[in-house]
Amino acid sequence: MIDDVVSEFRRTSPVSDWTTPMPATDDAATTYQRVKGVAGRAAAGLMLFVFSPIILLCAGLVRLTSAGPSFYSQVRLGHCGRRFRIVKLRTMRYKCEAGTGAVWATAKDPRVTPVGRALRRLHLDELPQLWNIACGDMDFVGPRPERPEIVEKLLLDIPNFNDRLAIRPGLTGLSQVLQMADTCIDSARRKLRFDLEYARRESLWLDLRIMFGTALIIVGVKRPTVGRWLGLDSKPEAVKRPAQPVESIFDVPKDRPAALCDSGFFGAI
């Protein structure tokens, strides 16, 4: 089903409630988005060189303290639904989803290794994604890329969730600064609102505030405080469902399963 969604997304401009249209192809990208992409690739390449000793040190710690490889990659959906492999330092037990499939990580997830917990706290596990930015799959700021399996399930309850694919995904974003990682359908809806708000307001000034806010969160400043300090705590309006029936757009079966419970049924590591 997700391939049908991506094909439809590429064929038409995204359905959204914002009056400012969002680009559906690279040709529709704004001047700022083009400059941002070029500058981001150059900066990521330089940072990858500078931080390579830290990445290698962390990779060694992961390898020495748990079975399995130091790095892992997952398929994610990028700009206009393009698939790419995101690269991260492994923070969970090797093949921890073998018996469960994709499940959302929790605050005290037992699958996280001791070293992995420290890496997550300091966000060092994200450093290898500089490679994805250097390759042009991601930007420094944008919606976080999701796994195709998760998007397919979320579309059952949030039919316009793929609107966030209108711009390149990012290492951090407005949603990551203003709320914790997804744990339920409601938090995914809030994330979509923030992502669409970011797509509407994308600018250098907003990106600088988001990156500075991310740094503040890493050093321990609470998200509500960061939002107030940087003027990022606006509440975007709820995103309405498209007027056209969902089935005709996304080929969602009419006998779909009941809505996923808020206890967290699936999600990304």
LUMLO-839469 format. One record per atom (N, C-alpha, C): x, y, z; residue in three letters. Coordinates in steps of 0.1 Angstrom, whole numbers, plus 2048, in hexadecimal, padded with zeros to 3 digits. Each point is the difference from the previous one (the first is absolute). Layout:
// LUMLO-839469
XYZALA;...
***
This chain:
// LUMLO-839469
8087F4800MET;7F880C800MET;80880D800MET;80C7FF807ILE;80880C801ILE;8058057F2ILE;8037F67F7ASP;8048047F2ASP;7F58077F9ASP;7F47FC802ASP;7F58077FAASP;7FF80F805ASP;80280180EVAL;80080D806VAL;80B8097FAVAL;80C7FB7FEVAL;80B8087FBVAL;7FD8047F2VAL;7FB7F77F8SER;7FD8037F2SER;7F580B7FFSER;7F67FF808GLU;7F680A800GLU;80680E805GLU;8087FF80APHE;80780C805PHE;8088077F5PHE;8077F87F8ARG;8088067F6ARG;7F88067F4ARG;7F47FA7FEARG;7F78047F5ARG;7F980D803ARG;7FD80280DTHR;7F880C803THR;80780880BTHR;7FD80C802SER;80580880BSER;7FA7FC80CSER;80680180CPRO;7FB7FB80CPRO;7F3807804PRO;7F77F8807VAL;7F4805805VAL;80380680EVAL;7FD80D802SER;80280680DSER;7F780C802SER;7FF80580CASP;7F880B803ASP;80780D7FFASP;80D8007FETRP;80880C7FFTRP;7FD8077F3TRP;80080D800THR;7FE8087F4THR;80C8017F7THR;80C7FF807THR;80D8007F8THR;8037F27FBTHR;8017FF7F2PRO;8027F37FAPRO;80E7FA804PRO;8017F3802MET;80D7FA803MET;8057F97F4MET;80D8007FDPRO;8057FA7F4PRO;7FE7F1800PRO;7FC7FA7F5ALA;7FF7F27FEALA;80B7FA7F8ALA;8088087FATHR;80C7FB7F9THR;80C809802THR;80C7FB7FCASP;80C808801ASP;7FF80D7F8ASP;7F97FF7F5ASP;7FF80C7F7ASP;7F880B807ASP;7F77FC80AALA;7F880A806ALA;80780680DALA;80C7FC803ALA;80780480CALA;80280F7FFALA;80080780BTHR;80280E801THR;80F8037FFTHR;80480C7FETHR;80E8047FFTHR;8077FC80ETHR;7F980380BTYR;8067FD80DTYR;8027F1801TYR;7F77F87FCGLN;8017F2801GLN;80C7FA7F8GLN;8028067F4ARG;80C7FC7F8ARG;80D804807ARG;80180D804VAL;80C804807VAL;8027F880DVAL;7F57FE807LYS;8017F880CLYS;8067F27FELYS;7FB7FA7F5GLY;8057F37FDGLY;80F7FF7FCGLY;80480A7F8VAL;80F8007FDVAL;80880380CVAL;7FC80A808ALA;80880480BALA;8007F580BALA;7F57F9801GLY;7FF7F5809GLY;8097F47FDGLY;8017FD7F3ARG;8097F57FCARG;80E804803ARG;80480C7FDALA;80E804802ALA;80380080FALA;7F7805808ALA;80280180FALA;8007F2806ALA;7F87F77FBALA;7FF7F2805ALA;80D7F97FDALA;8058027F4GLY;80D7FA7FCGLY;80B804809GLY;80180D803LEU;80A805809LEU;7FE7FA80ELEU;7F4801805MET;7FD7FB80DMET;8037F1802MET;7FD7F87F5LEU;8037F2800LEU;80F7FD802LEU;8088097FAPHE;80E7FE801PHE;80580480FPHE;7FA80B805VAL;80480580DVAL;7FB7F680BVAL;7F47FB7FFPHE;7FB7F780APHE;8037F17FEPHE;8077FD7F6SER;8037F27FDSER;8077F980CSER;80A807807PRO;8057F980CPRO;7F67FC80APRO;7F7809803ILE;7F57FE80AILE;7F77F47FBILE;7FD8007F3ILE;7F77F67FBILE;8077F2801ILE;80D8007FDLEU;8077F3801LEU;8027FC80ELEU;802809809LEU;8017FC80ELEU;7F37FB805LEU;7F58067FDCYS;7F37FB804CYS;7FD7F27FACYS;8047FF7F3ALA;7FD7F37F9ALA;8087F5807ALA;80D803805GLY;8077F6807GLY;7FA7FC80DGLY;7FA80A807LEU;7FA7FD80DLEU;7F47F77FELEU;7F88037F5VAL;7F47F87FDVAL;8047F17FDVAL;80B7FF7F8ARG;8047F37FCARG;8067F880CARG;806806809LEU;8077F980BLEU;7F67FC80BLEU;7F4807801THR;7F77FE80BTHR;7F37F97FCTHR;7FE7FD7F3SER;7F47F87FDSER;8037F97F3SER;7F97F57FEALA;8027F87F4ALA;7FA8077F4ALA;8067FE7F4GLY;7FA8067F4GLY;80980B7FBGLY;7FC8067F5PRO;80880B7F9PRO;7FF80D808PRO;8098097FESER;7FF80D806SER;7F68097FASER;7FE7FF7F3PHE;7F78097F9PHE;7F47F77FBPHE;7F58077FETYR;7F57FA7F9TYR;7F980A7F7TYR;7F97FA7F6SER;7FA8097F6SER;7F17FB7FFSER;7F78097FDGLN;7F27FD7FEGLN;7FB8087F4GLN;7F77FA7F8VAL;7FA8077F5VAL;7F680B806VAL;80180C7FBARG;7F780B804ARG;7FB8067F3ARG;7F5808802LEU;7FA8077F5LEU;80580E800LEU;8058057F5GLY;80680E7FFGLY;7F78097F8GLY;8068097FAHIS;7F980A7F8HIS;7F87FA7F5HIS;7F38037FFCYS;7F77FB7F6CYS;7FF7F0800CYS;8037FA80CGLY;7FE7F2801GLY;80C7F87FCGLY;80B8067FDARG;80C7F97FCARG;8057F880CARG;8047F47FDARG;8057F780BARG;80F802801ARG;80580080CPHE;80F800802PHE;8037F980DPHE;80C7FD802ARG;8047F980CARG;80780A80AARG;7F980180BILE;80680980BILE;80A7F8807ILE;80B807804VAL;80B7F9807VAL;80180680FVAL;8017F780ALYS;80180480ELYS;8097F7807LYS;80580480BLEU;8067F780ALEU;7F67F7806LEU;8037F3802ARG;7F67F7806ARG;7FF80380FARG;7F4802805THR;7FE80280ETHR;7F87F5807THR;7FA7F77F8MET;7F87F5805MET;8067F37FDMET;7FB7F6807ARG;8057F27FEARG;7FF7FD7F1ARG;80A7F87FBTYR;8007FC7F2TYR;7F37F87FDTYR;7FA8037F5LYS;7F47F97FBLYS;7F580080BLYS;7FE80B807CYS;7F680080BCYS;7F28007FBCYS;7FE8027F3GLU;7F28007FBGLU;7FD7F37F8GLU;8097F7801ALA;7FE7F37F9ALA;7F37F9803ALA;7FC80180CGLY;7F37F9804GLY;7F4809801GLY;80280D7FFTHR;7F5809802THR;7FC8097F4THR;80A8017F7GLY;7FE80A7F5GLY;80280E805GLY;7FD80A7F8ALA;80280E804ALA;7F880480CALA;80680480AVAL;7F980580CVAL;80580D805VAL;7F8809805TRP;80580D805TRP;8097FE80CTRP;80A807801ALA;80980180BALA;7F980780CALA;8027FB80CTHR;7FA80680CTHR;80B807808THR;7FC80880AALA;809808808ALA;80B7F7807ALA;7FC7F5805LYS;80A7F7807LYS;8007F27F9LYS;8028017F3ASP;7FF7F47F7ASP;80B7F6804ASP;7FB7F4804PRO;80A7F6804PRO;8097FB7F5PRO;7FD8037F4ARG;8097FC7F5ARG;80C8087FEARG;80080C807VAL;80C8097FFVAL;80B7FB809VAL;80C8007FATHR;80C7FB808THR;80580C809THR;8087FD80APRO;80580B809PRO;80880A7F8PRO;8087FC7F7VAL;80880A7F8VAL;7F68077F7VAL;7F67F97FAGLY;7F78067F7GLY;7F880B807GLY;7FC7FE80DARG;7F980A808ARG;80880D801ARG;80D7FE803ALA;80880C801ALA;8028077F2ALA;8017F87F6LEU;8018067F2LEU;7F38087FDLEU;7F57FA804ARG;7F38077FDARG;7FE80D808ARG;8057FF80CARG;7FE80C809ARG;80880B7FAARG;80C7FE7FBLEU;80880A7FALEU;7FE8027F1LEU;7F77F87FAHIS;7FD8017F2HIS;80C7FC7F7HIS;8097F9805LEU;80C7FD7F9LEU;7FD7F57F5LEU;7F57F8803ASP;7FD7F67F6ASP;7FB8057F3ASP;7FD80D800GLU;7FB8077F4GLU;80B8057F7GLU;80C800805LEU;80B8067F8LEU;8037FA7F2LEU;7FE7F27FFPRO;8027FB7F3PRO;7F78057F5PRO;7F5806804GLN;7F68057F6GLN;80680C7F9GLN;80C805804LEU;80780B7F8LEU;8037FA7F2LEU;8027F3800TRP;8027FA7F2TRP;7F48017F8TRP;7F47FE806ASN;7F38027F8ASN;7FE80E7FBASN;80480A808ILE;7FF80E7FCILE;80A8037F5ILE;80C7FB801ALA;80B8027F6ALA;7FB7FA7F3ALA;7F97F5800CYS;7FB7F97F4CYS;7F48077FACYS;7FA809807GLY;7F48077FBGLY;7F37FA804GLY;8007F5808ASP;7F37FA804ASP;7F980880AASP;807807808MET;7FB80880CMET;80580E800MET;7FA808808ASP;80580D804ASP;80380080FASP;80680B805PHE;80280180EPHE;7F3802807PHE;7F78077FAVAL;7F3803806VAL;7F57FC7F6VAL;7F67F9806GLY;7F57FC7F8GLY;7F87F5807GLY;7F57FB7FBPRO;7F97F5807PRO;8087F4801PRO;8007F980BARG;8077F4802ARG;7FB7F57F7ARG;8097F97F9PRO;7FC7F57F6PRO;7FA7F4807PRO;7F57FB7FBGLU;7F97F5806GLU;8037F37F8GLU;7FD7F5806ARG;8017F37F9ARG;7F47FD7F8ARG;8017FA7F4PRO;7F57FE7F8PRO;7F57F8807PRO;8047F6808GLU;7F67F7807GLU;7F780980AGLU;80780A806ILE;7F9808809ILE;7F680A7F9ILE;8058067F5VAL;7F88097F9VAL;7F37F97FAVAL;8027F37FCGLU;7F57F87FBGLU;7F57FF80AGLU;8047FD80DLYS;7F77FE80BLYS;7FA80E804LYS;80880A800LEU;7FB80D805LEU;7F68067F6LEU;8017FD7F3LEU;7F78057F6LEU;7F27FB803LEU;7FE7F5807LEU;7F37FB803LEU;7F8809809LEU;807807809ASP;7FA80A809ASP;80380E7FDASP;80B8037F9ILE;80480D7FCILE;8028017F1ILE;7F58007F8PRO;8017FE7F2PRO;80980A7F8PRO;80380C806ASN;8098097F9ASN;80D801807ASN;8047F5806PHE;80D800807PHE;80C8027F6PHE;7FE7FB7F4ASN;80B8017F6ASN;80280E7FBASN;7F880A804ASP;80280E7FCASP;80E805805ASP;8057FA80AARG;80D804806ARG;80B7FC7F7ARG;7FE7F77F5LEU;80A7FC7F7LEU;80380B7F6LEU;7F980C801ALA;80180A7F6ALA;80E807800ALA;8077FF80BILE;80D806801ILE;80A7F5805ILE;80D8027FFARG;80A7F7804ARG;7FF7FE80FARG;8027F3805PRO;8007FE80EPRO;80C806807PRO;80080180DGLY;80C806807GLY;8057F880CGLY;80C804804LEU;8067FB80CLEU;7F880480CLEU;7FB80C800THR;7F780580BTHR;7F58087F9THR;7F6804808GLY;7F58077FAGLY;7F880780BGLY;7F68077FBLEU;7F7808809LEU;7F97F680ALEU;7FC7F57FBSER;7F97F6808SER;8097FB80BSER;80D7FD7FCGLN;8097FA80AGLN;80480A80BGLN;7FF80D7FDVAL;80380A80AVAL;7F4802809VAL;7F47FF7FBLEU;7F4803808LEU;7F97F4807LEU;8037F47FCGLN;7FA7F4806GLN;80A7F4800GLN;7FD7F7809MET;8087F4801MET;7FD7F77F4MET;8087F57FFALA;7FE7F77F5ALA;7F27F9800ALA;7FC7FC7F5ASP;7F27FA7FFASP;7FF7F4809ASP;7F4800807THR;7FD7F4808THR;7F27FB7FDTHR;7F88077F8CYS;7F27FC7FDCYS;7FB8087F4CYS;7F47FD7FCILE;7FA8067F4ILE;7FE80F802ILE;7FC80480CASP;7FE80F803ASP;80D8077FFASP;80B7FB805SER;80D8077FESER;8048017F2SER;7FD7F57F8ALA;8038017F1ALA;7F880B7FAALA;7F3802804ARG;7F880B7FAARG;80680D804ARG;80580280CARG;80680C804ARG;80D8037F8ARG;8077F57FELYS;80D8017F8LYS;7FC8057F2LYS;7F67FB7FALEU;7FC8047F2LEU;7FD80F800LEU;7F880480AARG;7FD80F801ARG;80D808800ARG;8097FD809PHE;80C807800PHE;8087FF7F3PHE;8017F57FAASP;8077FE7F4ASP;7FA8087F4ASP;7F3801800LEU;7F98087F5LEU;80280F803LEU;80080480DGLU;80380D804GLU;80E8047FCGLU;80A7F7802TYR;80D8037FCTYR;8018017F1TYR;7FA7F87F8ALA;8008007F2ALA;7FB80E7FBALA;7F6805807ARG;7FA80D7FCARG;80980B803ARG;8077FF80BARG;80880C805ARG;80F7FE7FDARG;8047F67F9GLU;80F7FD7FFGLU;80880C7FCGLU;80A803807SER;80980C7FESER;80D7FE807SER;8098087FDLEU;80D800807LEU;7FF80380ELEU;7F880A804TRP;7FE80480ETRP;7F97F5808TRP;7F77F97FALEU;7F97F5807LEU;80A7F5802LEU;8077FC7F6ASP;80A7F5801ASP;80A80380AASP;80580C801LEU;80A80480ALEU;7FB7FE80ELEU;7F3804802ARG;7FA7FF80DARG;7FE7F1804ARG;7FC7F87F6ILE;7FE7F2803ILE;80D7F9803ILE;80B8047F9MET;80D7F9803MET;80580580EMET;7FE80D803PHE;80480580DPHE;7F87F980BPHE;7F37FF7FEGLY;7F77F9809GLY;8047F2802GLY;8047F97F6THR;8047F2801THR;80D7FF809THR;80980A7FEALA;80C800809ALA;7FC80280EALA;7F6809803LEU;7FC80280ELEU;7FA7F4806LEU;7F87F87F8ILE;7FA7F4805ILE;80A7F6803ILE;80B7FF7F8ILE;80B7F6803ILE;80680380DILE;80280D803VAL;80780380DVAL;7F680080CVAL;7F37FD7FEGLY;7F77FE80BGLY;7F580A802GLY;7FF80A7F7VAL;7F5809801VAL;7F37FA7FCVAL;7F5802807LYS;7F37F97FELYS;7FA8067F3LYS;7F97F87F8ARG;7FA8047F4ARG;7F680B801ARG;7F780180APRO;7F880C801PRO;80780D802PRO;80B7FF807THR;80980C802THR;8068047F3THR;8067F67F9VAL;8068037F3VAL;7F68077F7VAL;7F47FA7FFGLY;7F58067F8GLY;7FD80E803GLY;7FF80380DARG;7FD80E804ARG;80C8097FDARG;80C7FC803TRP;80C8097FETRP;8028037F1TRP;7FD7F77F7LEU;8038027F2LEU;7F48037F8LEU;7F4802807GLY;7F48037F8GLY;7FB7F57F7GLY;8027F4804LEU;7FC7F47F8LEU;7F47F9806LEU;7FA80580AASP;7F57F9807ASP;7F28037FBASP;7FF8057F3SER;7F38027FBSER;7F97F37FESER;7F2800801LYS;7F87F47FELYS;7FA8007F3LYS;8057F87F6PRO;7FA8007F3PRO;7F27F9800PRO;7F78057F7GLU;7F37FA800GLU;8007F27FCGLU;7F67F9805ALA;7FF7F17FCALA;7FF7FF7F1ALA;8067F67FBVAL;7FF7FD7F2VAL;7F47F87FDVAL;7F78067F7LYS;7F47F97FDLYS;8027F57F6LYS;7F77F6800ARG;8007F67F6ARG;7FD8057F3ARG;8067FB7F5PRO;7FC8047F2PRO;7F27FE7FDPRO;7FA8097F8ALA;7F27FE7FDALA;7FD7F47F7ALA;80A7FC7F7GLN;7FF7F47F8GLN;8017F4809GLN;7F87F67FDPRO;8007F3808PRO;80E7FB800PRO;8047FB80CVAL;80E7FB801VAL;8027F47F7VAL;7F67F77FFGLU;8027F47F8GLU;8048037F2GLU;7FA80B7FASER;8038037F2SER;80E8067FESER;80680580BILE;80E8067FFILE;80A7F5803ILE;7FE7F980BPHE;80B7F8806PHE;7FD7F17FFPHE;7F57FC7FAASP;7FC7F27FFASP;8007F980EASP;7FB80780AVAL;7FE7FA80DVAL;7F47F7800VAL;8017F4805PRO;7F57F7800PRO;7F5804809PRO;7F37FE7FCLYS;7F5805808LYS;7FF7F880DLYS;8047F4800ASP;7FF7F880CASP;80D800808ASP;80680D801ARG;80D802807ARG;7FF7FB80EARG;80B7FD807PRO;7FF7FC80EPRO;7FD80C809PRO;7FC7FD80CALA;7FD80B809ALA;80C808802ALA;7FD80D805ALA;80B80A802ALA;80A7FA80AALA;80D8037FDLEU;80B7FB809LEU;7FF80680DLEU;8027F980BCYS;7FF80580DCYS;80B80A804CYS;7FD809809ASP;80A80A804ASP;80B7FB808ASP;8017F3803SER;80B7FB808SER;80C7FE7F8SER;7FF8027F3GLY;80C7FE7F8GLY;8027F37F9GLY;7FA7FE7F4PHE;8007F37FAPHE;80B7FE7F6PHE;80580A7FBPHE;80B7FF7F6PHE;80880D800PHE;80C8007F9GLY;80880C7FFGLY;80E7FD7FDGLY;80880B800ALA;80E7FF7FCALA;8097FF80CALA;80B7F97FDILE;80A7FF80BILE;80780E801ILE;
***
